[in-house]
Amino acid sequence: MRKLSPFVLAVALSLPAGPLTAQGLTDALDAPRPIDAFESVWIEELTWMEVRDLLAEGTTTAIIATGGIEQNGPYVATGKHNYVLESTCPAIARTLGNALCAPIVKLVPEGGIDEPSGHMLYPGTISLRQETFEAVLTDVASSLKAHGFRHIVFIGDSGGNVQGMANVAAALNERWYDAAAHHIPEYYRYGGGDFLRDELGIEETENDGIHDSFGITSLMMVTDPTVVRYEQRVKAGLARINGVPIAPKEETIEVGEKLMAFRAELTADRIRTSIAASGVDAGR
């Protein structure tokens, strides 16, 4: 029988859902799943029972991925980093084999708001204050820990997210003794350009001077070619970035899948190393 803390019991018994005894709550939390589980590594796509059962089976690592809404030149949607994470986070979780992805944190610091600076100089960008960003990360990570995740991993697809994630991971590790927070900067600094050049023979020979690259475009196209305006660029004769063509799209998507697999394996390896060094057992 699942043991509940007095605090959890007090909160649960105060919920406006009708009378509920401590035994009733325990029975509800221990109730068997009435249908087969859905296959997903996204927490938001799972039921609470599916998450509960995965935790019991040893899936005790959760990945918090941070993206952003920012200007990315004339062709690429403002949610660039979020679209990349839609493909890379599941790839990392599946490579680890015992991890789930929390919902992507899509809003991050992008520059000054009241006096716009950085990406906030461009329409469509949405920015958070640094303290807001760190508070959101803290609450998301603490929520996951409360339910039994032992290792909370922070990865960021944008350089402006790095310091905030490092700050939160360090602060959480000062407070936690039965779980560990891990900031993995190697996810961001993964050397995609080197991989494309050395492993696939693809090198950007020009600089279009916009906030985009062939590697990022190929990763986005794995998720959805429309978010890089593929058809419109083909029609306008602009289906290239930094001297590298993105047509035909099937070939670029294949490159993106190879780059994604490389990035996932590298990141998963760094996560395993960090978990091993933390001294916190992955079990329950």
Backbone bond lengths (Angstrom), bond angles and torsions (degrees), N, CA, C in turn:
res aa  C-N    CA-C-N  psi(-1)  N-CA   C-N-CA  omega(-1)  CA-C   N-CA-C  phi
1 M - - - 1.468 - - 1.529 108.64 -
2 R 1.339 115.86 137.12 1.449 120.81 -177.53 1.520 111.08 -71.12
3 K 1.324 117.02 130.22 1.456 121.91 178.99 1.519 109.66 -89.72
4 L 1.322 117.25 127.37 1.445 122.44 -178.95 1.522 110.11 -109.53
5 S 1.334 114.67 139.81 1.458 118.58 178.63 1.521 109.38 -71.27
6 P 1.347 117.97 155.12 1.465 120.56 177.27 1.523 112.13 -55.76
7 F 1.335 116.95 -36.07 1.462 120.09 -179.86 1.524 110.95 -65.11
8 V 1.332 116.94 -47.14 1.459 120.43 179.42 1.519 110.33 -60.80
9 L 1.308 116.64 -43.70 1.458 119.93 178.72 1.524 111.44 -61.22
10 A 1.321 115.99 -44.15 1.460 119.70 -178.40 1.521 110.98 -62.35
11 V 1.329 116.63 -43.47 1.460 120.09 179.77 1.517 110.60 -66.40
12 A 1.335 116.39 -46.16 1.464 120.43 -177.51 1.522 111.19 -62.83
13 L 1.318 116.25 -40.62 1.459 119.66 -178.23 1.522 112.22 -72.19
14 S 1.322 116.76 -13.03 1.463 119.55 179.36 1.511 112.42 -93.53
15 L 1.338 117.33 -5.31 1.457 120.10 -178.69 1.520 110.39 -67.30
16 P 1.346 117.13 141.28 1.473 120.80 -177.68 1.517 112.61 -79.43
17 A 1.304 117.81 58.53 1.464 120.99 -178.59 1.512 110.62 -121.47
18 G 1.313 117.48 25.03 1.450 120.65 -179.14 1.513 110.94 90.80
19 P 1.327 117.60 170.25 1.466 121.38 -179.29 1.522 111.76 -58.97
20 L 1.334 115.78 135.46 1.457 120.26 179.88 1.520 107.69 -146.53
21 T 1.309 116.16 118.39 1.461 120.05 178.80 1.506 109.92 -82.92
22 A 1.330 115.34 165.28 1.463 119.71 176.59 1.525 110.35 -59.04
23 Q 1.325 117.17 -41.78 1.457 120.63 179.02 1.527 110.67 -65.63
24 G 1.346 115.25 -37.99 1.458 118.84 178.93 1.511 111.85 -63.74
25 L 1.333 116.40 -39.90 1.456 119.80 177.99 1.521 110.77 -65.99
26 T 1.322 116.31 -44.02 1.463 120.06 178.48 1.514 110.86 -59.92
27 D 1.316 116.37 -43.97 1.468 120.36 179.08 1.528 110.71 -62.44
28 A 1.333 116.37 -41.35 1.461 119.70 -179.80 1.526 111.32 -64.06
29 L 1.332 116.37 -42.91 1.463 119.86 -179.22 1.518 112.50 -69.82
30 D 1.335 116.71 -25.15 1.461 121.04 -179.77 1.528 113.09 -96.10
31 A 1.327 117.36 0.87 1.467 120.54 -176.19 1.519 110.59 -61.63
32 P 1.340 117.60 140.29 1.461 120.27 178.92 1.523 111.24 -69.15
33 R 1.299 115.95 149.76 1.462 121.33 177.02 1.525 108.93 -68.67
34 P 1.330 119.02 128.32 1.462 120.33 -174.12 1.524 114.41 -81.22
35 I 1.329 118.63 -11.90 1.467 122.13 -178.82 1.520 108.98 -135.71
36 D 1.321 115.84 167.06 1.462 120.18 176.96 1.518 110.61 -62.40
37 A 1.322 115.99 150.67 1.461 121.05 -178.87 1.524 110.85 -72.99
38 F 1.311 115.27 148.30 1.460 122.71 173.59 1.518 108.40 -84.64
39 E 1.314 117.28 141.95 1.462 121.10 -178.32 1.529 109.74 -91.43
40 S 1.321 117.18 110.61 1.457 122.41 176.51 1.514 108.54 -163.10
41 V 1.331 116.26 152.83 1.469 120.16 173.11 1.528 110.93 -105.26
42 W 1.334 117.25 2.87 1.465 121.46 177.30 1.522 109.22 -91.20
43 I 1.326 116.82 120.83 1.460 121.02 -179.80 1.523 110.72 -57.78
44 E 1.310 117.74 -39.27 1.463 120.53 -176.67 1.525 112.59 -67.89
45 E 1.329 118.22 -16.66 1.461 121.40 178.21 1.528 112.03 -93.17
46 L 1.319 117.47 -6.36 1.452 121.94 -176.77 1.524 110.69 -101.06
47 T 1.322 116.36 155.26 1.464 120.17 170.73 1.528 108.30 -80.77
48 W 1.345 115.54 165.22 1.466 117.50 178.93 1.517 110.72 -63.71
49 M 1.340 118.05 -32.47 1.457 120.42 178.55 1.529 111.03 -67.25
50 E 1.324 116.57 -38.14 1.464 119.84 178.63 1.521 111.15 -65.94
51 V 1.341 116.30 -40.18 1.469 119.64 176.08 1.521 110.21 -64.33
52 R 1.324 116.72 -45.14 1.473 121.50 178.71 1.518 111.21 -55.18
53 D 1.321 116.39 -47.02 1.462 120.38 -175.64 1.522 111.52 -70.36
54 L 1.335 117.22 -36.08 1.462 119.66 176.26 1.530 110.90 -65.62
55 L 1.321 117.02 -39.87 1.465 119.97 175.36 1.523 110.82 -59.40
56 A 1.323 116.26 -44.40 1.462 120.62 -179.01 1.527 111.59 -64.28
57 E 1.330 116.05 -28.34 1.461 120.61 -179.30 1.526 112.57 -85.95
58 G 1.351 117.59 -3.06 1.458 120.52 175.81 1.511 115.54 108.84
59 T 1.323 117.43 7.04 1.472 120.03 175.30 1.516 107.59 -83.76
60 T 1.325 115.77 83.80 1.463 120.79 -171.04 1.529 112.83 -116.63
61 T 1.337 116.88 17.51 1.458 121.60 174.32 1.521 108.39 -111.86
62 A 1.322 116.66 132.13 1.461 121.67 177.62 1.525 108.85 -123.51
63 I 1.317 115.49 136.19 1.466 121.79 -179.34 1.521 109.50 -105.35
64 I 1.320 115.78 123.42 1.462 121.78 173.82 1.527 106.71 -103.89
65 A 1.318 116.11 111.58 1.462 121.90 -177.53 1.523 109.71 -104.97
66 T 1.325 116.27 134.59 1.461 121.20 -179.28 1.518 110.21 -113.92
67 G 1.323 116.06 134.07 1.463 121.26 -176.96 1.509 112.19 -116.91
68 G 1.337 116.47 -109.81 1.447 120.37 179.12 1.517 112.31 153.61
69 I 1.314 114.99 161.26 1.462 122.99 173.31 1.525 106.27 -124.42
70 E 1.331 116.59 106.79 1.458 120.83 -171.53 1.525 110.68 -151.97
71 Q 1.313 115.50 165.16 1.461 120.10 178.08 1.524 109.94 -70.04
72 N 1.330 115.56 139.25 1.467 121.13 -179.59 1.522 111.27 -139.98
73 G 1.313 115.40 42.07 1.451 119.52 178.35 1.524 112.67 81.38
74 P 1.325 117.58 -173.46 1.465 121.71 -172.09 1.520 115.56 -81.05
75 Y 1.336 118.48 -8.16 1.461 120.28 -172.67 1.534 114.20 -114.85
76 V 1.317 116.95 -24.38 1.459 121.01 -167.44 1.531 110.59 -107.26
77 A 1.327 116.13 133.15 1.461 122.12 -177.45 1.523 111.54 -60.27
78 T 1.335 115.55 151.69 1.463 120.55 -178.01 1.526 112.40 -62.20
79 G 1.325 117.57 -23.33 1.465 120.65 179.53 1.514 113.83 -86.69
80 K 1.323 117.93 25.37 1.466 123.25 -176.09 1.524 113.67 -42.45
81 H 1.316 116.51 -54.72 1.467 119.60 -175.62 1.532 111.85 -65.03
82 N 1.316 116.42 -34.28 1.466 119.84 179.31 1.523 111.27 -68.22
83 Y 1.333 116.58 -38.92 1.463 119.93 178.28 1.530 111.25 -66.35
84 V 1.327 116.54 -38.41 1.466 119.32 175.75 1.525 110.29 -60.71
85 L 1.324 116.48 -45.26 1.467 121.11 -177.70 1.524 112.81 -66.54
86 E 1.322 117.50 -26.04 1.459 119.52 176.96 1.523 111.35 -60.28
87 S 1.326 116.70 -26.84 1.466 120.56 177.50 1.522 112.76 -98.49
88 T 1.342 116.92 -41.17 1.464 118.64 -173.47 1.519 113.74 -75.29
89 C 1.345 118.37 -37.12 1.471 118.64 -178.51 1.522 111.47 -62.66
90 P 1.346 120.22 -48.10 1.468 118.88 176.68 1.528 112.60 -60.92
91 A 1.333 116.82 -35.76 1.462 119.45 179.29 1.527 110.72 -63.82
92 I 1.321 117.17 -40.15 1.458 121.12 177.82 1.522 110.48 -66.76
93 A 1.322 116.82 -45.97 1.470 120.75 -179.33 1.519 111.27 -59.94
94 R 1.319 116.74 -42.92 1.465 119.82 -179.36 1.526 111.40 -71.01
95 T 1.331 116.84 -32.39 1.467 119.59 175.95 1.523 110.52 -65.49
96 L 1.323 116.55 -40.46 1.469 120.50 177.16 1.525 110.98 -67.61
97 G 1.322 117.15 -40.31 1.458 121.62 177.44 1.515 115.65 85.97
98 N 1.327 117.28 -10.92 1.478 119.78 -179.15 1.520 110.36 -139.13
99 A 1.344 115.98 38.69 1.453 120.62 -174.28 1.522 110.97 -135.92
100 L 1.340 114.92 153.96 1.453 122.86 173.32 1.519 108.86 -124.32
101 C 1.336 115.85 157.92 1.458 121.71 176.54 1.518 109.94 -101.87
102 A 1.320 116.63 125.68 1.463 120.69 170.35 1.525 108.39 -71.05
103 P 1.328 118.53 163.04 1.465 119.21 174.22 1.524 110.65 -55.09
104 I 1.319 116.78 139.44 1.457 121.04 -179.69 1.527 109.82 -61.33
105 V 1.321 116.30 133.25 1.464 121.43 173.07 1.532 106.26 -81.76
106 K 1.312 115.72 100.15 1.467 120.93 -168.87 1.524 114.13 -87.45
107 L 1.325 117.17 -16.10 1.455 120.62 -179.56 1.518 109.12 -111.34
108 V 1.330 116.49 126.89 1.463 122.87 -173.66 1.529 108.71 -142.47
109 P 1.346 117.87 172.28 1.468 119.34 175.70 1.534 111.34 -63.85
110 E 1.315 116.29 128.64 1.467 121.37 -178.17 1.529 112.27 -129.87
111 G 1.343 116.69 4.35 1.456 119.85 -177.96 1.513 110.68 133.76
112 G 1.319 115.67 174.93 1.446 120.94 179.95 1.516 112.14 -63.64
113 I 1.336 116.37 147.21 1.467 121.27 -176.46 1.519 110.77 -102.80
114 D 1.327 118.29 -59.74 1.462 121.11 -177.86 1.531 111.41 -63.31
115 E 1.292 116.51 -40.57 1.464 122.10 170.97 1.526 106.31 -116.98
116 P 1.333 117.54 90.26 1.473 121.61 -170.69 1.524 113.28 -52.70
117 S 1.334 113.87 135.54 1.461 121.11 175.86 1.516 107.85 -146.68
118 G 1.318 116.94 168.36 1.462 120.80 -179.79 1.517 111.30 60.73
119 H 1.306 116.13 -138.50 1.461 120.33 -179.99 1.524 112.29 -65.40
120 M 1.333 117.45 -20.84 1.462 120.63 -179.10 1.528 112.34 -67.54
121 L 1.312 118.21 -7.30 1.456 121.05 174.42 1.525 111.62 -72.87
122 Y 1.338 116.85 -11.84 1.460 121.58 -176.20 1.530 110.73 -112.01
123 P 1.336 117.75 136.74 1.470 120.78 179.09 1.524 112.27 -58.88
124 G 1.322 115.59 144.06 1.463 121.43 178.03 1.509 113.93 98.36
125 T 1.328 117.46 -23.21 1.460 120.90 178.32 1.528 109.85 -68.87
126 I 1.326 116.05 141.36 1.464 122.08 174.75 1.521 107.90 -125.80
127 S 1.315 116.29 128.24 1.460 120.70 -175.10 1.524 111.53 -119.53
128 L 1.313 115.94 149.38 1.462 123.08 169.64 1.520 109.14 -110.98
129 R 1.325 116.04 148.62 1.460 119.03 169.24 1.520 108.67 -66.83
130 Q 1.317 117.12 151.12 1.464 120.94 -177.22 1.519 111.01 -57.58
131 E 1.329 117.11 -40.99 1.463 119.17 -178.37 1.529 111.22 -68.65
132 T 1.321 117.34 -31.95 1.469 120.67 176.44 1.518 110.30 -66.84
133 F 1.311 115.83 -46.07 1.463 121.94 179.20 1.526 110.57 -57.71
134 E 1.315 116.80 -48.55 1.459 120.17 -178.15 1.524 111.41 -67.03
135 A 1.333 116.90 -34.41 1.470 119.87 177.64 1.524 110.51 -66.57
136 V 1.331 117.22 -41.04 1.475 120.54 177.86 1.527 110.36 -61.98
137 L 1.327 117.00 -46.79 1.467 120.28 -180.00 1.526 110.81 -61.03
138 T 1.314 116.38 -41.12 1.464 120.66 179.86 1.514 110.97 -61.93
139 D 1.321 117.15 -44.45 1.460 120.56 -178.37 1.525 112.17 -69.54
140 V 1.315 117.17 -39.48 1.475 119.80 178.18 1.526 110.02 -63.99
141 A 1.326 116.24 -47.17 1.461 120.04 -179.54 1.521 111.30 -63.34
142 S 1.324 117.30 -41.91 1.464 121.06 -179.60 1.525 111.26 -66.12
143 S 1.334 117.03 -35.13 1.464 120.31 176.30 1.521 110.93 -62.58
144 L 1.317 115.67 -44.17 1.465 119.98 -179.45 1.529 110.91 -64.84
145 K 1.319 116.33 -42.84 1.467 119.90 178.23 1.525 110.92 -61.36
146 A 1.335 117.22 -39.23 1.463 120.91 -177.89 1.521 112.17 -59.89
147 H 1.317 117.14 -26.26 1.461 120.76 -178.09 1.523 113.34 -95.70
148 G 1.335 117.05 -0.44 1.450 119.13 173.16 1.513 116.56 115.33
149 F 1.345 118.00 0.28 1.462 118.35 174.26 1.522 108.45 -69.56
150 R 1.325 115.58 133.26 1.462 120.56 -174.95 1.531 112.44 -97.85
151 H 1.317 116.50 -25.63 1.464 120.65 -178.58 1.526 108.71 -128.67
152 I 1.332 115.80 117.74 1.451 123.27 -178.64 1.525 107.45 -109.43
153 V 1.316 116.14 117.01 1.463 122.03 -172.71 1.524 110.02 -108.29
154 F 1.336 116.29 130.90 1.460 121.90 176.23 1.526 109.84 -106.63
155 I 1.335 116.38 125.21 1.458 121.32 172.07 1.527 107.51 -129.09
156 G 1.322 116.72 143.81 1.458 120.85 -179.62 1.510 111.20 -129.01
157 D 1.331 116.30 135.54 1.459 120.52 -178.93 1.522 112.37 -91.33
158 S 1.333 116.73 -3.43 1.464 121.28 -178.53 1.518 109.72 -127.98
159 G 1.329 116.40 140.80 1.457 120.70 -176.19 1.513 114.14 -61.41
160 G 1.336 117.11 -30.34 1.449 120.18 -179.28 1.515 114.24 -70.61
161 N 1.329 116.99 -9.94 1.466 121.16 -178.89 1.527 112.83 -90.05
162 V 1.324 116.30 -16.94 1.462 121.44 -166.99 1.527 112.66 -60.43
163 Q 1.336 117.43 -50.43 1.467 119.68 -173.94 1.521 111.30 -64.99
164 G 1.325 117.06 -39.83 1.459 119.86 179.64 1.510 112.15 -62.64
165 M 1.327 117.14 -42.11 1.464 120.25 178.40 1.518 111.07 -65.88
166 A 1.332 116.86 -40.30 1.468 120.17 177.59 1.525 110.61 -62.89
167 N 1.334 116.45 -41.98 1.467 120.25 179.88 1.529 111.09 -61.81
168 V 1.329 116.60 -45.07 1.462 120.47 -177.00 1.517 110.74 -68.01
169 A 1.321 117.45 -43.60 1.466 119.98 179.60 1.525 110.71 -59.48
170 A 1.328 116.68 -43.57 1.467 119.86 -179.99 1.529 111.03 -64.45
171 A 1.327 116.93 -42.40 1.470 120.23 -179.21 1.526 111.22 -65.74
172 L 1.320 117.38 -41.32 1.461 120.26 179.59 1.524 111.23 -65.00
173 N 1.308 116.67 -40.05 1.467 119.44 -179.47 1.522 112.43 -68.52
174 E 1.326 116.92 -21.49 1.457 120.04 173.61 1.526 111.14 -69.64
175 R 1.341 116.71 -28.52 1.465 121.65 -175.16 1.520 112.82 -99.15
176 W 1.307 117.58 -31.83 1.470 121.07 -173.47 1.525 111.16 -86.26
177 Y 1.319 115.55 144.43 1.470 120.88 173.49 1.524 111.61 -125.04
178 D 1.332 117.35 -19.53 1.462 121.15 -177.19 1.531 111.97 -113.99
179 A 1.325 116.08 14.10 1.457 122.19 176.18 1.523 106.98 -155.46
180 A 1.328 116.47 167.01 1.461 119.88 -179.16 1.519 110.04 -139.13
181 A 1.329 115.00 142.71 1.454 121.89 174.29 1.525 108.54 -102.88
182 H 1.312 116.37 141.27 1.467 121.42 -176.01 1.522 109.48 -132.18
183 H 1.318 116.48 119.61 1.460 119.90 170.40 1.521 107.65 -97.84
184 I 1.325 116.26 126.02 1.467 121.58 -175.56 1.535 108.79 -113.86
185 P 1.341 118.12 87.05 1.472 119.97 -177.64 1.525 112.94 -67.16
186 E 1.342 116.85 -19.46 1.461 119.43 -179.36 1.527 112.70 -64.60
187 Y 1.332 117.34 -22.45 1.461 118.22 175.64 1.521 109.88 -59.21
188 Y 1.335 116.37 -41.89 1.465 120.58 179.81 1.524 111.34 -76.48
189 R 1.340 116.03 -41.42 1.465 120.37 -177.59 1.532 109.42 -96.99
190 Y 1.317 117.03 61.43 1.466 120.48 -171.95 1.523 114.48 -94.42
191 G 1.313 117.66 -4.52 1.453 120.34 177.53 1.512 113.99 70.74
192 G 1.325 116.64 45.79 1.455 119.92 -178.31 1.512 113.51 -62.62
193 G 1.339 116.35 -39.75 1.457 119.45 179.22 1.516 112.33 -62.73
194 D 1.334 116.40 -40.11 1.475 120.09 177.93 1.522 110.87 -64.66
195 F 1.337 116.86 -41.50 1.465 120.19 179.14 1.517 110.61 -62.80
196 L 1.322 116.73 -45.34 1.466 119.42 -179.95 1.524 111.10 -61.38
197 R 1.309 116.72 -42.02 1.462 120.21 -178.59 1.527 111.93 -72.14
198 D 1.339 116.47 -51.11 1.460 120.33 -171.57 1.525 113.28 -77.91
199 E 1.336 116.92 -34.10 1.467 119.81 -175.56 1.523 113.48 -98.78
200 L 1.330 116.58 -30.97 1.466 119.21 -174.96 1.518 113.22 -116.67
201 G 1.312 117.34 -4.45 1.462 120.23 177.53 1.521 113.61 70.85
202 I 1.335 117.69 26.28 1.463 121.93 -178.98 1.523 108.28 -111.86
203 E 1.333 116.27 123.45 1.464 119.80 -178.63 1.522 109.82 -135.91
204 E 1.314 115.72 132.36 1.456 120.74 176.61 1.527 108.63 -75.40
205 T 1.312 116.73 117.58 1.468 122.02 -175.58 1.518 112.60 -98.73
206 E 1.331 116.81 -6.91 1.453 121.31 179.93 1.524 109.06 -132.36
207 N 1.317 115.93 169.84 1.468 121.90 175.12 1.525 107.73 -130.18
208 D 1.335 115.07 107.94 1.463 119.33 -177.81 1.517 113.01 -73.22
209 G 1.336 116.69 -8.62 1.456 120.21 177.04 1.509 114.78 72.77
210 I 1.345 116.41 22.21 1.461 120.01 176.73 1.524 108.43 -121.87
211 H 1.312 115.81 165.37 1.460 122.24 -173.48 1.524 110.00 -80.46
212 D 1.336 116.06 69.16 1.458 121.60 -174.13 1.522 108.57 -160.50
213 S 1.321 116.03 163.29 1.463 121.49 175.35 1.520 108.44 -155.32
214 F 1.328 116.95 163.65 1.455 119.62 179.76 1.526 110.95 -64.74
215 G 1.331 117.10 -39.62 1.461 119.90 -179.00 1.520 111.88 -61.28
216 I 1.340 116.39 -47.71 1.467 120.03 179.95 1.525 110.28 -64.55
217 T 1.338 116.87 -42.53 1.471 119.93 178.97 1.517 110.83 -59.87
218 S 1.331 116.96 -42.66 1.474 119.55 -179.10 1.523 110.91 -65.37
219 L 1.330 117.61 -38.06 1.462 120.64 177.26 1.527 111.30 -65.97
220 M 1.318 116.59 -40.60 1.456 119.93 178.03 1.527 111.20 -64.01
221 M 1.314 116.33 -37.72 1.460 119.82 -177.97 1.520 112.27 -68.41
222 V 1.334 117.66 -22.48 1.462 120.00 173.27 1.533 109.05 -62.07
223 T 1.324 116.68 -38.27 1.461 121.20 178.54 1.520 111.40 -76.78
224 D 1.340 116.56 -49.56 1.471 119.93 -175.66 1.526 109.46 -170.27
225 P 1.340 118.43 112.30 1.471 120.79 -179.69 1.527 114.08 -61.46
226 T 1.331 117.86 -21.12 1.464 118.66 -177.99 1.519 112.07 -68.45
227 V 1.348 118.13 -24.71 1.460 119.64 -175.64 1.527 112.44 -75.93
228 V 1.333 117.72 -7.78 1.467 120.91 170.72 1.526 109.76 -109.80
229 R 1.344 116.53 12.59 1.464 124.28 178.09 1.535 110.86 55.17
230 Y 1.329 115.16 48.62 1.464 120.19 -174.77 1.527 112.00 -57.95
231 E 1.311 117.83 -53.59 1.467 120.70 -175.71 1.530 111.21 -62.34
232 Q 1.327 117.14 -42.11 1.458 120.40 -179.60 1.527 111.33 -64.76
233 R 1.321 116.78 -37.02 1.463 120.06 -179.77 1.525 111.46 -71.04
234 V 1.322 115.97 -38.17 1.466 118.97 175.82 1.530 109.55 -61.10
235 K 1.315 116.53 -46.07 1.462 121.46 -178.79 1.527 111.80 -61.05
236 A 1.358 116.07 -36.90 1.461 120.98 -177.59 1.525 112.85 -88.13
237 G 1.340 117.71 -0.45 1.460 120.68 -177.30 1.513 112.93 71.55
238 L 1.335 117.05 29.40 1.467 121.71 -176.90 1.531 111.90 -122.10
239 A 1.310 116.18 28.69 1.462 120.38 -177.06 1.520 111.22 -85.00
240 R 1.332 115.57 64.52 1.464 121.76 176.30 1.518 107.79 -159.29
241 I 1.321 115.65 159.28 1.462 120.84 176.08 1.518 108.60 -144.07
242 N 1.308 116.26 128.13 1.471 123.16 179.25 1.524 112.53 51.95
243 G 1.347 114.78 39.18 1.457 119.99 176.32 1.515 115.54 86.34
244 V 1.345 117.76 0.32 1.468 121.76 -177.90 1.527 109.26 -113.57
245 P 1.344 118.27 124.19 1.468 119.74 179.41 1.528 111.69 -69.46
246 I 1.346 116.08 146.59 1.463 120.80 175.70 1.527 110.74 -106.08
247 A 1.322 116.73 3.15 1.461 121.71 175.16 1.532 108.95 -111.12
248 P 1.348 116.36 144.03 1.463 127.44 -0.01 1.532 111.69 -73.25
249 K 1.312 115.56 150.98 1.454 119.68 -172.50 1.516 112.40 -65.50
250 E 1.342 117.36 -31.32 1.467 119.92 -179.51 1.525 110.87 -59.91
251 E 1.324 116.52 -38.84 1.470 119.89 -179.54 1.526 110.93 -70.94
252 T 1.326 117.04 -38.77 1.467 119.79 178.64 1.520 111.02 -67.75
253 I 1.320 116.84 -39.33 1.469 119.72 177.04 1.527 110.28 -63.33
254 E 1.319 117.47 -38.64 1.471 120.32 177.49 1.522 111.00 -62.96
255 V 1.338 116.71 -40.25 1.460 120.33 175.24 1.529 109.96 -62.31
256 G 1.338 116.54 -44.34 1.456 120.55 179.20 1.518 112.47 -59.44
257 E 1.317 116.62 -39.08 1.467 120.09 179.05 1.524 111.34 -66.24
258 K 1.321 117.32 -38.28 1.468 120.60 177.55 1.528 110.44 -67.75
259 L 1.321 116.44 -41.67 1.460 120.48 178.33 1.521 110.68 -65.15
260 M 1.328 116.46 -39.62 1.459 121.06 178.32 1.527 110.97 -62.79
261 A 1.331 117.29 -43.65 1.464 120.77 179.44 1.527 110.89 -63.07
262 F 1.327 116.65 -41.02 1.466 120.82 177.29 1.527 110.90 -62.41
263 R 1.322 116.39 -46.07 1.463 121.21 -178.63 1.520 110.76 -65.42
264 A 1.334 116.33 -39.81 1.471 120.10 -179.45 1.520 111.12 -65.92
265 E 1.312 117.43 -42.88 1.466 120.41 -178.49 1.523 110.89 -66.59
266 L 1.330 116.56 -43.27 1.464 120.04 179.11 1.535 110.48 -62.00
267 T 1.332 115.92 -45.98 1.463 119.75 -178.45 1.520 111.49 -66.21
268 A 1.329 116.97 -42.91 1.463 120.55 178.99 1.529 110.64 -60.98
269 D 1.313 116.54 -39.00 1.466 119.98 178.75 1.526 110.86 -63.13
270 R 1.332 117.31 -41.88 1.469 120.96 178.99 1.533 110.48 -67.90
271 I 1.320 117.11 -35.54 1.465 120.35 177.48 1.518 110.11 -64.76
272 R 1.321 117.40 -45.79 1.474 120.77 178.68 1.527 110.73 -58.41
273 T 1.326 116.12 -42.64 1.464 120.17 179.67 1.521 111.23 -63.41
274 S 1.333 116.37 -43.16 1.465 120.40 -179.92 1.517 111.56 -66.01
275 I 1.324 116.96 -40.21 1.468 120.31 178.75 1.528 110.65 -64.15
276 A 1.326 116.13 -42.80 1.460 120.09 -179.89 1.530 111.36 -62.37
277 A 1.326 115.60 -35.84 1.468 120.09 -177.72 1.528 112.00 -79.60
278 S 1.323 117.95 -14.55 1.461 120.63 -174.32 1.527 112.98 -74.91
279 G 1.322 116.80 -25.68 1.455 120.09 -177.80 1.513 113.50 78.48
280 V 1.340 117.73 5.32 1.465 121.44 177.86 1.508 108.73 -100.23
281 D 1.328 115.78 123.24 1.454 121.86 179.92 1.512 109.32 -65.72
282 A 1.336 116.43 139.12 1.470 120.67 179.31 1.513 111.42 -75.09
283 G 1.335 117.90 -16.11 1.459 120.76 -178.84 1.509 111.86 -75.83
284 R 1.312 114.85 178.57 1.476 119.62 -177.83 1.523 109.79 -102.09
